[in-house]
Amino acid sequence: MKKWTSPVSLCLVLFALFCNAQEEFQVAALNDISTYEMDIHQSIISNTETSNRLSTLLSALRASDLDHVLGYDGQFTVFAPSNMAFEKLPPLTVAWLMNPLNKTKLKAVMSYHIIAGKLSASKILRAMCRGNGIATFTTVQGEKITATMNGIDIILTDIFGHKAKITLADSNHSNGVMHEIDSVFMPVKL
């Protein structure tokens, strides 16, 4: 005699597993943000100024004049490379990008981390569900960024195949949302 698991039982088990994974992710994220607090009434750039984990990003945004854009009232999504993400790059690359003579390249790199409109992690996940596990978004630079899942992690991939994991999701601000990532996208040839 064959025993079949009812679809309701299967859904309940999957739901319980998802909730447990989400709870573990939230606890890990809460333990990870002890160094600063974001004020939802402040702009993305204002909150970035108070973060000791995003100081290199702030310098890059200022050097590329994108700090003015992220101070506006429009809604943006920023995939924010942490200081540790910038440290993964060769030191000469960061120095070269920050050189005022290379402002156009730096602006292209930083623009690749910004999407017009507010995309929470749940919206990204819903887009991936509709796209059979894959979602693409157009950055303000004009190129695509692809989102997929690896376990419970959202993985972003640039046009050259470089990957970044969202390490801290849904930092809400008055003009959008920021997701901290563990790598810097390099969508331009240096």
Rosetta blueprint (number, residue, H / E / L):
1 M L
2 K L
3 K L
4 W L
5 T L
6 S L
7 P H
8 V H
9 S H
10 L H
11 C H
12 L H
13 V H
14 L H
15 F H
16 A H
17 L H
18 F H
19 C H
20 N H
21 A H
22 Q H
23 E H
24 E H
25 F H
26 Q H
27 V H
28 A H
29 A H
30 L H
31 N H
32 D H
33 I L
34 S L
35 T L
36 Y L
37 E L
38 M L
39 D L
40 I L
41 H L
42 Q L
43 S L
44 I H
45 I H
46 S H
47 N H
48 T H
49 E H
50 T L
51 S L
52 N L
53 R L
54 L L
55 S H
56 T H
57 L H
58 L H
59 S H
60 A H
61 L H
62 R H
63 A H
64 S L
65 D L
66 L H
67 D H
68 H H
69 V H
70 L L
71 G L
72 Y L
73 D L
74 G L
75 Q L
76 F E
77 T E
78 V E
79 F E
80 A E
81 P E
82 S L
83 N H
84 M H
85 A H
86 F H
87 E H
88 K L
89 L L
90 P L
91 P H
92 L H
93 T H
94 V H
95 A H
96 W H
97 L H
98 M H
99 N L
100 P H
101 L H
102 N H
103 K H
104 T H
105 K H
106 L H
107 K H
108 A H
109 V H
110 M H
111 S H
112 Y L
113 H L
114 I E
115 I E
116 A E
117 G L
118 K L
119 L L
120 S L
121 A H
122 S H
123 K H
124 I H
125 L H
126 R H
127 A H
128 M H
129 C H
130 R H
131 G L
132 N L
133 G L
134 I L
135 A E
136 T E
137 F E
138 T E
139 T L
140 V L
141 Q L
142 G L
143 E L
144 K E
145 I E
146 T E
147 A E
148 T E
149 M E
150 N E
151 G L
152 I L
153 D E
154 I E
155 I E
156 L E
157 T E
158 D L
159 I L
160 F L
161 G L
162 H L
163 K E
164 A E
165 K E
166 I E
167 T E
168 L E
169 A E
170 D E
171 S E
172 N E
173 H E
174 S L
175 N L
176 G E
177 V E
178 M E
179 H E
180 E E
181 I E
182 D L
183 S L
184 V L
185 F L
186 M L
187 P L
188 V L
189 K L
190 L L
